[in-house]
Each structure stands twice: as C-alpha cells, then as structure tokens.
Amino acid sequence: MSLAAYELLQRHPDLLDHTLIIGNGAECPPEWQQQLQDSNSHILTWDWQTHQQYQALDSTHKQFAMPQNQIRELQPKHIILLWPKAKTLALSLIELLASQVENSVVYAVAANDAGGKSIGKACADWVSDAEKIDSARRCSLWQLTLLPQAPMNWLKKAESFVHNQQSYLTLPGVFCHGKLDVGTRVLLEHLPAPAHGKVLDLGCGSGVIGLSLKHQQPALELTLADVDAFALRSAELNSMRMGLSTQVVASDGFQHIDGRFDFIISNPPFHQGKDTDYRFAQTLFQQAKQHLVSDGQLWIVANRHLPYEDWGQQYFASCEVLAQQEGFKILCLSQAK
C-alpha cells in the first residue's frame, strides 16, 4: 500500500467513523494512525509488519489474522479494503465481505499499477454497482455495492502442489499460490536433511522447505516463521496433514525468534512491488549469527545476479556457492572455515 493511497483516503474523512480497514500497508503515515484512533476505527491485517506498524492503536483496535467471521462481529459502520496486489486474494476478500457485510457497501483503494484502476471490472461478478469516487497521484478509490453471497470457506480457495509425493496446500496470497517455485525446488534438490538438531525455516510460506526436511528426519525440531497469516495458516495445515509437530511463529525476520538453531534456511524475498528491496536479505545476513549455534549453518537460495556472496563474506567466515542452476544459486554460510 503506497503513501499516496493513504493520502487519497485522507481526502475522505467522512469514511473514518467506526471503520474497519482490512489489508496491508506498513508505510502508513502517523497522521493516518491518529485519524483511526480518533474515529474509533479498527485495522485487520494478515501482515505482521503492518500490525507492528500501528503503534498508536491498542490491541482492541488492531488484529493480526486472516479475515473471517470477525468482520461481522465488529459491526463496523464502514469497511475500507486496502486492495492487495494478488488478484486471487483480492477477489476472495470481496467474496468474503459480500457474505459478511449487511449494508453491502465496501470501499476499495489501491495504486493504479497495483490493480487500482481496474477494481470495478475485477469485481464485476460480486457487485451490483462499482463507482470510482476519487483518484489522485495514480491511485483510485472505489465504492462497491456488493451482491449477497453464501458463506465463504478459505479452504475452498486453497490450491496444492506435490513435492516428494507429499501434497502442500497454499491459501490465496501465499507466495507461488498452488505451485512450487523454481528457487525453492532448486534449494530442495541440494539441501541435505540433517539427522537431528533445530531448524528455522524463515519466510516459510507453505512450509515446504522445513516440512520436507522434517518428513525425512522426524527428530528435527522445526520452527516455521513468516509475516503472512495466510502463509502461517497454510504451514499449520500442512504440518497437521503430514502429522509433523512444528512451532509456527509470526515474525518479521528475526524479530520474534527465540533461541539458537543448527540450521537456518530461507528463500528471501527481494521484491516490493516493482522495486528491488534487499531489506529482508540484509537483515538475514546481519542477524543470523546471533541465532545460530557456533557450528550452525545458514542456507539461502537466491537469483544468480544478486550480490549475496559479498554480503555473506562480511558476516560469516565461510560463504560457499554450492550450486548454480536455472538462474538461481545455493549459498551455505557458516563460521567454520
């Protein structure tokens, strides 16, 4: 969610009155947070970074969770959807809202290059009317009159893929929804399953990396961490379906990770919208040693062009490129020479 989209919303203070804002937007300005507090409004987000950003709101006015029945329970006067870039997730949310909202009107906002220009067209099957009520700085604000829908079950929106004869479920919005991405597949082809020890799958998505290791070696102690509630729920469901015990943690990088691990494994994101964003990867290199045992290892898969070897050599005694395949490289970093 861009700052420009918040500025567009702030041109409509009448919409902030016991309002439920649903979506992600870690860059929200302080004055926006103050407006929410003054108007007795509520933020519901599946993004842990966004939840942490709203420091001005107390716990009764912000919630980190997948949107479900709490929408009806809150009985908001208005609902604003911060339109997610993943179209499958956006339309699933519209369907959910249509089954939950009694007054049938929802406001949706997004940058035009993130789907904002075509929100009305995208929602055609779920609305009786879609009106663009404002636009500025390449953002659009829509008023949507929703058609009533039957109760929506998130599991019916899930898609699965198979790896090593195991099926992995992914809910809408999870990275590579319904398929195993090439980078993770390359990593799994070269990643040995340790016989024992503690493993952290950081930015776990569906949990396929950590769970595939634990499936091979059940004695492993596995922690799955992500910022996305849809990813965490997918990982939980996959753990239960496979009968594997794991700890699932909401964490922005290492922010809420306790203890030290024998292995930290990650397919770190490097895109934020259209821009390259190295913050997650930089934090990973800088802080991983604090969460590894003395002979622990950090395993990373990355696009071949990214300068991760240079960063790794700044923070680790050993940084090996173990494989290069299909545009990706596998790095193993440790303190041992």
N, C-alpha and C positions, 0 to 999 in steps of 0.2 A: 504494500500500500504506500503510495507516494505522498509526500508532504502536500503536493498540490491538491490531491483528492481531499485531504483534511481541510484545506483552505476553502475548497468548494463547499463542503458540508457546513463550515462555519458561516457561510453566507445565508444559511437557513436555520437560525437559532430556534425557530418555532418547532423544528423537528426534535429538539432535545428537551423532552419533558417525560420523565419516567420511560426512557427509551432503552431498548435492548440493542446493543451494537454487536453484531456477530462477524467474526473474521480476524484476520491477521494484519498487523501494521506496527512493527517495532519502532518505527521512526515517528510516532505520534508526538506532536508538539506539546509543551507543558500547558499552554492555554487551552488546548483541546481537553486535556485531562481535567483541568479546573472546571470547564463547562460541564463535563459529565458529572463531576462531584456536585456542583451547584444545582443540577437539574435532576438529581436522584436517579441517574441512569446507570446502566449495568453493561459490562463488557463480557462477552462469552467468546473465548478463543481456544482453538486447538493447538496454538503455537506457544510454546513455553517462553520464548523470547518476548513475545507480545505481552503475555501475562506478567512477566517480571518488569516490563517497561511501565506498567500502570501503577507506579508507586503512590500516586496521590489517592488511589481508591483503596478502601479497606476490603477485607476478604468477603464481605457480604455483597459487594458491588462488582466483583470480578470473579470469573471462574475459568479454570483451565480444564477443558473436557471436550469430547465430541458433542456437538449439538444434538439433543434428543428431546425427551419429554420436558426438560427444564424450561423450554420455551413457553409451553402452555402454563406451567406452574408459576412463572414470573409474572404473567399477565401484563406485559408492557403496553403502554399507550401507543408507542411507535416501535417499529423494527427497522434498523438500517443494516443491510448486508454489505460488508466490505468484500466486493466481488473477488473470489480467488481466481488466479490465473489458470488453474487446472479446470478445464471446461466440465469434465465429468463430475468433479466435486461441486462446482458451482451449480449445475443443474440438479444434482442430488439434494443440495441445500434448498433450492427453490421448491422441489417436490416435498421435502420435509416441512418447510414453512407453510406450504399450501395445506398440509394436513394438520397443522398446529395452530394457525393464526385465525382467530374468529372474525376479526374485522377485514381480513383478506387483502390488506394493503401492506406492501413492503417497499422500502426504498433501497435501491442498489446503486453503488458508486464504484468507479474504477477509472484508472488511466486508460485512455483510448487504445494505447498499444498493449494493454493487458486485458482487452476484451470490452472495455467500457463503451465504445462506440456501438457495439452490436448486441448489448444486453437484451434489448427488447426483442430482437429477432431470435436470439438464442433461447428465450423463454416462451416462445410462441405457443408451445403445447401446454403450458401450465398457467397462462394468463388470459383474462378476458380483455385486458387493456394494458398497454405499455406506453407511457408517455415520458419523453426526455424533458425534465423540468428545468434543467440548468446544465451549462457546460462552460468550462473555463480552463485555461492552462492545460489543454489537451486531456481533460478529464470530463466525464459525463455522469450526471445524476439522474436516475430514472425512478418514476413512480409506477409500481407494478400492482395491478389488481389481480389477485391470484384466483384460480379456479379451485374449488374444494377437491381434495384428494384423499384417498384411503390412507390409513396409517402406513408409514414407510419404515422398512426394516433395512438397516445398513448392511446386514449380511447378504441381502439380495443384490446389493450393489457391488459386492466383492468380486474380484477376479483372481484366478490362481495360475501358478506356473509350477512346473515339476523340475526338481533338481535331485539327482541321485535317487530316483524313484520315490521321493518324498514330495508331497504337494504343499505349496506355500500360498496361503491366502493373503491378498492385499486389498485393503479398503480404498475407496476413492481418495485421490490426493497423495497417496503414498508413492514415493519415488519408483518410477517404472511400473506403474499400476498394471498388474496382470502379466508381467514378464520379468525374466532375469536379465538385468542389464549386462552389456558386454564386459565392462570393467570388473564387476563382481564375479562374473563367470571366469574371467582370466585369473583373478586372485584365487578363487577356489581351486583352480587347476594346479596351482603351485604352492598352496598353503598346506603345510603338514599339520595333521591333527595331533597336538601333544597328548601324551597319555594321562597327564594329571596337571593340576595347577589351576590358577584363577585366570579367567579370560574376560576381557571387556570388549564388547562389540559397540563401538562409539559411532553414533549416527546409524543405528541398526536397521532402519526401515522395517521390512517384514521380518527381520531377524535371521535371514537365510545364512549369513556368514557364521555367526555364533552357533546357531542351532545345528547347522551341518557338521560343525566340529564336535558338538556335544553328542550328536547322534552317533558319531563314530567312536567317541570316547566318553561314555556317560559319567565317568568320575570327575570330569571337569566341572569347576564352579563357574557358572556363566552369568554375567551381567549384561543386559541389553539396555542401551541408553539412546534416547532421541529427543528432539524438541517437539515432535509432532504427535498429538494424541491419537490420530488415526494410525500412525506407524506403531506406536506403543501398543494399541489395542490389537493390531494385526500380529505383532510379535507375541503378545499374550495368547491369542487364539492359536497361533501356530505351535507355541510351547505346549499348550494343553492338548492339542490334537496329536502331537507326537509323544505325549506322556513324559516330557522332559521338565525338570524343575529348573527355573531360572529366576533371577531378580530383574525386574523391569523398572527403569528409573527415568523420570523426566529430568533432563539436564541439558543445558546449553554448554556444549563442550564438557569440561571437567567440573563445572560449577557446583554440581550436586553429586559428585562422585567421591565416595569414601574408600579409604584403604589403598593397597598396592596390588598390582596384578603381575602375573608372569608373562602375559601376552595382552597387548592392546592392538586391536585390529580395526581398520577404518577404510571406507571408501569416501574420503572427504569431499563435500560439495565445493564447487568453486564458481558457481554462477548465482547471481542475484538479479533476477530478471534477465535483461540483455547484457548486463555488465559482468566482468570478471571480479570475483570477490574472494580474496585469499584469507579472510579473517579466521575462518574456522581452521584452515590448514596451518596458518601461522601459530595460532594458539595451541594446536595439537603438537607441533614441534617444540614449542617453548615450554609446555607444561607436562608433557608425557613422562619425563624422567621422574617427576615428583610422585607419579602414580604407578611406577614400575619397581619391582624388586631389583636388587643390584645386578642380576644377570638376566633381567627381563628383556623382552623384545617388542618393538613397535613395527607392525606390518601395515603397509599402505599400498593401495593401488591408485594410480594417477594417470591422467593423459600424458603422453610421452613428452609433450612440449613444455610442461610445467617445470619450474626450476626447483623442484623439491630436493634434489641431491644437495644443492648449495645450502639450503636451509638445514637439512639433516646434518651436514658436516659441522654446522655451527653449534649444535646442541648435543650431538652424540659422537662417541669415539669411533663408531663403525657405522657406515651407511653404504649398504650394498644394493645394487640393482640386480635382482635375481632373475628377472625375465623381462623381455620386451616382446609384445605380441598384440596384433590388431589395434595398434595405435595407443596401447597402454603399457605401463611399466610397473613392476612389482618391486617395492623397496622394503628391505629389512634393516632396522636400525637398532643398535644396542650399545651398551657401554663397554662390552667386551671387544677387544681387538681381534 
